[in-house]
């Protein structure tokens, strides 16, 4: 991915971190949020975000969990939400 990724985080009362991110320099810029464990490395967080952003940009059928999901399906995405700008 040839875009820049901007990250910020805040520690939650649970001990986990909410990571906010945004992309700059791609055709369809996006932003999102990810919930990470305290022991998760920054490299792992960046790799996961990059995988999801790349999948979203290159597929018309990229699906993520939302409030309107009607069926249970196996979700391997973890706790990440991505939105287009």
C-alpha positions in Angstrom: 0.0 0.0 0.0 1.5 3.3 -1.0 -0.6 5.5 1.3 0.3 7.1 4.6 -1.4 5.8 7.8 -2.1 8.2 10.6 -2.6 6.6 14.0 -3.6 7.7 17.5 -4.7 5.7 20.5 -6.2 6.0 23.9 -6.3 3.6 26.8 -9.7 2.4 27.9 -10.7 1.5 31.4 -10.7 -2.2 30.4 -6.9 -2.0 29.7 -7.4 -2.3 25.9 -6.5 0.5 23.5 -8.8 2.2 21.0 -6.7 2.9 17.9 -8.0 5.6 15.6 -6.6 5.7 12.1 -6.9 7.4 8.7 -5.3 7.0 5.3 -4.0 9.7 3.1 -2.8 9.3 -0.5 -5.1 6.6 -1.8 -7.9 7.0 -4.4 -10.6 6.3 -1.7 -9.4 7.7 1.6 -10.8 6.1 4.7 -10.8 6.2 8.5 -11.6 3.8 11.2 -11.2 2.4 14.7 -9.6 -0.7 16.1 -9.7 -2.3 19.5 -6.3 -3.7 20.5 -5.0 -5.6 23.4 -2.4 -4.0 25.5 0.3 -6.5 24.5 -0.3 -6.1 20.7 2.7 -4.6 18.9 2.4 -1.5 16.8 3.7 -3.5 13.8 0.8 -6.0 14.2 -1.7 -3.2 14.5 -0.4 -1.5 11.3 -0.3 -4.8 9.4 -3.9 -5.6 10.3 -5.1 -2.1 9.4 -3.2 -2.3 6.1 -4.8 -5.7 5.3 -8.3 -4.4 5.8 -7.8 -1.1 4.0 -6.3 -3.0 1.0 -9.2 -5.5 1.0 -11.7 -2.7 1.2 -10.1 -0.8 -1.7 -9.7 -3.8 -4.0 -13.1 -5.5 -3.5 -16.7 -4.5 -4.1 -17.7 -7.2 -1.7 -15.7 -6.3 1.4 -18.0 -6.8 4.4 -17.6 -5.9 8.0 -19.8 -6.3 11.0 -22.5 -3.7 11.5 -25.6 -3.1 13.5 -27.8 -4.6 10.8 -26.0 -8.0 10.5 -28.8 -10.5 10.5 -26.9 -13.8 10.6 -24.0 -15.1 12.6 -21.1 -15.8 10.4 -17.5 -16.5 11.1 -15.8 -13.2 11.5 -12.0 -13.2 11.3 -11.7 -9.4 11.1 -11.4 -9.0 14.8 -12.5 -5.6 16.3 -12.0 -3.1 13.4 -14.4 -0.7 11.7 -13.5 1.1 8.5 -15.4 3.9 6.8 -14.9 5.7 3.5 -14.5 9.4 3.5 
